[in-house]
């Protein structure tokens, strides 16, 4: 009975490994992201982070370059 349980456990593990290898998940190989089709997956996008933060070069200020220095003279 113990041998049968061991055999079933081994088959369960092997089946799990085979299913995991054939799953529809992306993988990482070194520095590349591999898609479900086995080809490198290229991530494309745009970063809009901090796009509302004023910087000195935007307004051609000479001595003011940080957002804190720009908003400091404004009244509350």
C-alpha positions in Angstrom: 0.0 0.0 0.0 2.9 2.4 0.8 4.5 1.6 -2.6 1.2 2.5 -4.4 1.0 5.8 -2.5 4.6 6.6 -3.3 4.0 5.8 -7.0 0.9 8.0 -7.1 2.8 10.8 -5.4 5.6 10.6 -7.9 3.2 10.5 -10.9 1.4 13.5 -9.4 4.7 15.5 -9.2 5.7 14.5 -12.7 2.3 15.5 -14.1 2.5 18.8 -12.2 5.9 19.5 -13.7 4.7 18.8 -17.2 1.6 21.0 -16.8 3.7 23.8 -15.4 6.1 23.6 -18.4 3.2 23.8 -20.8 1.3 26.6 -19.0 0.5 30.0 -20.5 2.8 32.0 -18.3 5.6 34.2 -19.3 9.1 33.2 -18.1 12.4 34.9 -17.5 15.5 33.7 -19.1 18.6 35.7 -18.1 17.7 39.3 -18.8 14.9 38.5 -21.3 11.2 38.0 -20.7 10.0 35.1 -22.8 6.4 35.1 -23.9 4.0 32.2 -24.1 5.0 31.5 -27.7 8.7 31.1 -26.7 9.8 34.3 -28.3 11.3 37.3 -26.4 8.5 39.6 -25.2 9.2 43.3 -25.7 7.5 45.7 -23.3 6.4 49.0 -24.8 4.9 51.9 -23.0 5.1 55.5 -21.9 6.0 56.8 -18.5 4.0 59.9 -17.5 5.4 60.0 -14.0 6.0 63.5 -12.6 4.6 65.2 -15.7 2.7 67.8 -13.6 5.8 68.7 -11.6 7.1 72.1 -12.7 10.9 72.3 -13.2 13.0 75.4 -13.6 14.1 74.7 -17.2 10.5 74.6 -18.3 10.0 78.3 -17.5 13.6 79.3 -18.3 14.3 80.4 -14.7 17.9 81.2 -14.0 18.2 80.5 -10.2 15.1 78.4 -9.5 15.3 74.8 -10.5 13.2 72.8 -8.0 9.4 72.6 -7.7 9.6 73.7 -4.1 11.5 76.9 -5.0 8.9 77.6 -7.8 5.8 77.3 -5.6 7.4 79.0 -2.6 6.7 82.6 -3.7 3.1 81.8 -4.6 0.4 82.8 -2.1 -1.6 80.0 -0.4 
